[in-house]
Amino acid sequence: GGNTHPFASQSIVFSGPGGDIWVAGVAECPGLPIIDENGSTPPAASCSAADDRIASLFAMRLAVDGSGPRFVKYVGFPRGGIKTLDGGSVDQNGNLHLFGRRDNSGRPFMEGEGYRIKVGLDGETLEDQLIMFVRDTGVGVDANGVVYNASYASINFDGLGPGPDETWTIVTAVPTDQRESLYNVHLNRKTGGTVRVEDMAISPDGWVYMCGVMRYPDFGITWPLAVDPQDKDGDIFVAAINPQGEVAWTTSYGGSGAESSSKIALSA
């Protein structure tokens, strides 16, 4: 019928404190039935008009006992325009951290500007940011509530940032509910070099593990797993940052063509 809710990009699912389940995604239509913090359910809007198809970010929290949603809400930017939901994480307080790309009103950069959104335990938007000249590629939280972001830039804007053939990746650690970062690690500043984190995983004690693609990095490779890990087309790398914000080790693998790795996970 008219009240369908197709997704413009993949949705993501997390478990969090107490075992509740957090779900986030991108809906093409404004007709998602909303459940507010008081439990009321307003009527669903119609999604039959083409003008209504402006993608919006939504989030919901489902009770672990199966009793239903604790909240279902649109979050972030009221006028929508969300292009992708690229990832997220739930911290120890049940706050949901999301990132992706949003329409940038006709300014062509990385297919849209980046956004970061923090959603509270009851669905309220605690923080929202638009980030024009970097793209987030990972977010994670450790047992102490420190939030880690990996992002990269590949454009030089008025002398700020890498050159046209370079990519910088920055990993930032910020305690929950604070704005001052514990550290910022730049993984590449070499002319013509590329280090682009594609995913990150965080251990409970604050070790950061990353994977992605690199070319001519200046942080050095500790354990090269290929004869020539500095291939001009780009190779896989995995790296670890210790809780003090230091690159602890790096490894790489590659052949004669281009390779990259898009996901990383930790075992117990």
Disulfide bonds with the S-S distance in Angstrom:
Cys29-Cys47 1.77
